[in-house]
Amino acid sequence: MRFMDQPAASQMVSSRESDARITRAGLKLSLIYWLVLLAVLTGLGAVNSMGSWGVSAIRCLMTAFAVAMSWLIILLVTHNRSPAFSVKAILVCAAAVVVATVHALVAFFAFRFVDMNPTPMKLGDMLSNILFWIGAYLSWSALFLAQQYSAEVIDRERQLSELRAQAYGAQMRALRYQINPHFLFNTLNALATLIEERDVGPAERMVLSLSGFLRSTLALDPMQDITLGEELDIQSRYLDIERERFSDRLTVDIDVPAELHRAKVPSLILQPLVENAVKHGVGAVDGAVRIRISAGADRNILGIHIDNDAPERPRPSTGTGLGLKNVAERLSTRFGDAGRLDGGRTADGRFRATVSLPLRFTPG
C-alpha cells in the first residue's frame, strides 16, 4: 500500500479547509443578501398594497429557494478544480442565469396560485420577471465572486507566508547547526592536547565541563531565542573549558548590566565570536590574554561586544572564516538591516567584534 507523502497530504487538507471556508462565507453572504432583498420587496409590496399574508409567505418560500440555489452554485464552484478565476466567474454567471430563469418561473406560477388568477401568462410580464431575477442573481454572483477572489488572495498570501517561514526555518537551522562541528573540533583538539601531556586533572574537568556544555546547547531549539543571561552562562561554560587548556594565560571579564540579562538573543549567537577571540587572542599571543564580553543598549538597539588582546601583526589565518560568516548571515536573515556584525581594532590595540540587533525583552 502506498501512502501519500506529507506535503501532498497537507496540501489536500489545506484545500479542503479552504473549500469549507469559502462555502461557509458564501452561505452567510447568501443569507444576508436574500434576506435584505426580501425586506426590500416586502416593503415595496406594503407601499403598493400587495402585502397579503399569502404573498408574504410566497416571498419567504422563494427567499429560501434562492438561498438553496445559491448554495448549489457555491458547491459547484468549490468542487470545480480549475485554477483560473475567469473560468469560475463564467461558471457562476451561467449558473446564475439558469437558476434565475427557474426562480422567475416558479415565482410567477406561485403568485398566480395565491391570487387564484386564471389569466393566461403574458410574454412581456414573464420576460420582465425573468430579467429582474437574472439581475438579482447576477448581483449576488458579483458579490460572491468578489468574496471568493478575496479569499483566494488571502489563502495565497498565507501559503506564501508558510513557505517563507519554512524556508527561513530551514536556513536558520542550517546556519545554527554549523556551529556544533566547529566547536567540537576545537574542544576535542584541546582535550587531546591535555591527554597527550598526561595532565589528568584538567582533562577530567574539561570532560565534565564539555558534558555540561553540550547538555545545555544541544537541547536548544535553533528557532527559539534565549535571554542574554542564558547566552552568557553558556559562553562562560565554554570559556571554563578553554581556561583548563590555557591555565593562567586566559582571563575572562563579563560586564553586562543586570537589566540587559532579560534581553532576547538568538541562541549561541556569540559562540563563534568567543571561539574566534580565543583562537586569535590566546592562540596568537604568547603572554596573558584578557577576553571581555560587554553589552549596552542605545535607541532600542542591543550591542554586544567581545574584546580580546591581539598581536600587532596578525598571523596568517588558517581558518575558513565560517564562524564569523555564520553569525553575520544569521543576523541578516533574522533581522535584516537591523542586525549586523562589525569588527575592528580599538584605540588600545585590542580586537573587538560587535553584534547589533533589535532590543527585545522577555516578559516578566
Residue, then its C-alpha position, 0 to 999 in steps of 0.5 A: m500500500r502506498f501512502m501519500d507523502q506529507p506535503a501532498a497530504s497537507q496540501m489536500v487538507s489545506s484545500r479542503e479547509s479552504d473549500a469549507r471556508i469559502t462555502r461557509a462565507g458564501l452561505k452567510l453572504s447568501l443569507i444576508y443578501w436574500l434576506v435584505l432583498l426580501a425586506v426590500l420587496t416586502g416593503l415595496g409590496a406594503v407601499n403598493s398594497m400587495g402585502s397579503w399574508g399569502v404573498s408574504a409567505i410566497r416571498c419567504l418560500m422563494t427567499a429560501f429557494a434562492v438561498a438553496m440555489s445559491w448554495l448549489i452554485i457555491l458547491l459547484v464552484t468549490h468542487n470545480r478544480s480549475p485554477a483560473f478565476s475567469v473560468k469560475a466567474i463564467l461558471v457562476c454567471a451561467a449558473a446564475v442565469v439558469v437558476a434565475t430563469v427557474h426562480a422567475l418561473v416558479a415565482f410567477f406560477a406561485f403568485r398566480f396560485v395565491d391570487m387564484n388568477p386564471t389569466p393566461m401568462k403574458l410574454g412581456d410580464m414573464l420576460s420582465n420577471i425573468l430579467f429582474w431575477i437574472g439581475a438579482y442573481l447576477s448581483w449576488s454572483a458579483l458579490f460572491l465572486a468578489q468574496q471568493y477572489s478575496a479569499e483566494v488572495i488571502d489563502r495565497e498570501r498565507q501559503l506564501s507566508e508558510l513557505r517563507a517561514q519554512a524556508y527561513g526555518a530551514q536556513m536558520r537551522a542550517l546556519r545554527y547547526q554549523i556551529n556544533p562541528h566547529f566547536l567540537f573540533n576545537t574542544l576535542n583538539a584541546l582535550a587531546t592536547l591535555i591527554e597527550e601531556r598526561d595532565v589528568g586533572p584538567a582533562e577530567r574537568m574539561v570532560l565534565s565541563l564539555s558534558g555540561f556544555l553540550r547538555s545545555t546547547l544541544a537541547l536548544d531549539p535553533m528557532q527559539d531565542i534565549t535571554l542574554g543571561e542564558e547566552l552568557d552562562i553558556q559562553s562562560r561554560y565554554l570559556d571554563i573549558e578553554r581556561e583548563r587548556f590555557s591555565d593562567r594565560l586566559t582571563v575572562d571579564i563579563d560586564v553586562p548590566a543586570e537589566l540587559h540579562r532579560a534581553k532576547v538573543p538568538s541562541l549561541i549567537l556569540q559562540p563563534l565570536v568567543e571561539n574566534a577571540v580565543k583562537h586569535g587572542v590566546g592562540a596568537v599571543d604568547g603572554a596573558v590574554r584578557i577576553r571581555i564580553s560587554a553589552g549596552a543598549d542605545r535607541n532600542i538597539l542591543g550591542i554586544h561586544i567581545d574584546n580580546d588582546a591581539p598581536e600587532r601583526p596578525r598571523p596568517s589565518t588558517g581558518t575558513g572564516l565560517g564562524l564569523k560568516n555564520v553569525a553575520e548571515r544569521l543576523s541578516t536573515r533574522f533581522g535584516d538591516a537591523g542586525r549586523l556584525d562589525g569588527g575592528r581594532t580599538a584605540d588600545g590595540r585590542f580586537r573587538a567584534t560587535v553584534s547589533l540587533p533589535l532590543r527585545f525583552t522577555p516578559g516578566 
